[in-house]
Amino acid sequence: MRIYQSKLLISLALLATTLFSWQARAEGSDPRQVVETTAIKMTERLISDREKVQTQEYYIEHLVDEILLPAVDHTYMARRVLAKNWKKASSDQKKQFVEAFKHKVIRTYAGAFKAFNGEKLIFSDAKFNKTGKKSSVGSKIQRIGAPPIDVTYKLYLKDDQWLTYDIVIEGVSLVKSFRDQFSQRIEKDGLAQAISQLAKEYKSETPRLKMVGHVWEPYISQHLPANGLIIDLLTEVFTRAGYQVEMEFMPWSRVAEEMSNGSADISVASWYSDTRAQELSYSDPYLTNNLIIIKRKKDALKYNNFSEFKSYMSKGGYRMGVFEEYAYGDEFNSIAPLVNLNYYKHCGQLVRDVAAKNTDIALIDQWTAETKLNSMQNIADHLEMIATPIIKRALYITASKHNKNHQQIIAAFNKTLQDMKSDGSYNALLKRHNYSI
């Protein structure tokens, strides 16, 4: 049994380096290609994140959850493990078991990483069943001074994606091993108690953070892919840093309240202000907002830099539309007395009012302006966007100082953000959202 367990750990470690296939579709590839090509991706993360793997207690589990789990149908595995008892379980028990089993899989693979020493894998061509919907990929783990270990990966086609549902090591099924273990628990304690015990034993240990923010298209919205560029980026950074995150959308006033009282951990988008810095910890900037002017086409306003713009405003008479509760900064504070400020909550209304001559100019983020005008072509025909930024504002996350680990959270965010910029994944994510400003 000890020999099998040792082989299991080594084999699972190799499995964990080969199953990141969530982007690999069936079209144009087969299961062997999926398994082999994705091994490189996992290996790169193991190398780049070596310090975190060695120093953060639960980072390996997080890495498995992020990379391995999308390629494993743990729900299907859980049903096969529970076998005949699946029908006996209530809906709540099934949900509880699937969630607990997922963390058992995570914990098992995480343990395998610790036993992995870079053993070499040799793959065989995939074999398919008659329908072509299931396949197996054989492999051998080559070891120095010891016989190779035979490992077979079992996959099936679900929604054009190859997912793993079992691994067979030296003829022994991983699913069957889990099933035998749990069957013994059921015989001893009964189904309900066995599920309850499993749920207590296997639960996520990865720290969880509550992120909050208000809708700010095209950066943040429930209606955008991945909830928008900012949420996609921050989720990726925090996930790589070893945290789980949950995002809640709310008005800015409530964001400020929850950050102030510690109900939330992270505010996703903030410009710096001395007042906020008294109760919040600021990260390194992760984006820069270029604030530009929208005006009516017939307006003679022209400038090449902030000084020229300020000089033009000093002539008086301009009405400038801005957003409520934004920390525009010192440059804005120097021009605010020179104009009549009109405050807005919604970008669409601000743009309409410029076109309707209810206000003269709008101070607005460039990407926001481009996106909004593209969606309001009939109004955009009457407006002009002066692309020269008059103000640049660095964009930060902030952590509530009520969280005792706020400094550690910010440090982890900063380190991972820098890593992503160095390895190219930061720019790749921005490109995915068509952000190039």
PyMOL commands that set and color helices and strands:
alter all, ss='L'
color gray80, all
select helices_A, chain A and resi 2-16+31-48+50-55+59-71+74-82+85-88+91-115+174-189+191-201+225-227+229-241+252-261+274-277+306-313+330-338+347-355+366-375+377-380+406-423+425-432
alter helices_A, ss='H'
color red, helices_A
select strands_A, chain A and resi 120-123+127-128+134-143+146-158+161-169+172-173+208-213+244-249+266-270+280-282+287-296+319-323+340-344+361-365+383-400
alter strands_A, ss='S'
color yellow, strands_A
deselect
rebuild
show_as cartoon
